């Protein structure tokens, strides 16, 4: 419960009820900004630490070129329907 006398005294000090609401709204935004920066910093630091500590995987492939292509291509003109043909 709010102590009504203390609340009205604080509101009078700040300039009225609207000023009191604005004051607490601004204080909440400042606190939210500080918390946002802190959370963002922790996340960024964690990501950087993870990248520093994670093992690097280096794959060295000993691949020899194939003497012939493994892809078979059809002869020219094979598999092409004649110009006047219709699918059945």
Secondary structure, DSSP 8 states (H G I E B T S, - for coil): ---HHHHHHHHHHHTSHHHHHHHHHHHHHHHHHHHHHHHHHHHHHHHHHHHHHS------------SS-SS----TTTT---TT----
